[in-house]
Amino acid sequence: QVQLVESGGGLVQPGGSLRLSCAASGRTFSDYVMGWFRQYPGKEREFVATISRLGKSTAYADSVKGRFTISRDNAKSTMFLQMNSLKQEDTALYYCAQRSGTWGTIATSRGQYAYWGQGTQVTVSS
């Protein structure tokens, strides 16, 4: 059974940084593309970042490009999202996700992911 557990969310001031983690279990972590999404209240979950199986390819939403960095440690079955220069509009519930199959390099749409964590809240406020 696949389990994804996010951690690292919290309250931070504008301009600050947070590092989210996603610990995965249940399947061979390095076989699957991973991604981060976020959701605002009353809105659809939106793509933030994705990383290929070995971490050689990444992609980001335009809104976070240059500020967020996605990475993974396959030996520890963990994915990370380093978030710098945080803005109030980054306030959201952040989810990690794992691709359903072992194909592809990166994935930017929700429908390409089969497994989701429970989410971790990020609040950017002064």
Secondary structure, DSSP 8 states (H G I E B T S, - for coil): --EEEEE--EEE-TT--EEEEEEEESS-GGGS-EEEEEE-TTS--EEEEEE-TTSS-EEE-TTTTTTEEEEEEGGGTEEEEEE-S--GGG-EEEEEEEESSS--S---SGGGEEEE---EEEEE--
